[in-house]
Amino acid sequence: MSDQTDEDKMIERLTIHKNLIGWVIEQLEAEGIKCERTTGNDPKGDILYFNPEDERRVKEIVREINQK
């Protein structure tokens, strides 16, 4: 039986998610893409980028990250 509580597992998953989103934002900014973290459990996603012309590159970067 695991010593981790359900809450511990949820905290761990949320911490990983939080850190991953921060890292993705760093990668996008390194590519010159202005973006920020969303709040309020935005149904449109966790990252807001401001220039619609960046959409293709954002998707490419996310695909590259998912392939790692």
Secondary structure, 3 states (H helix, E strand, C coil): CCCCCHHHHHHHHHHHHHHHHHHHHHHHHHCCCCEEECCCCCCCCCEEECCHHHHHHHHHHHHHHHHC
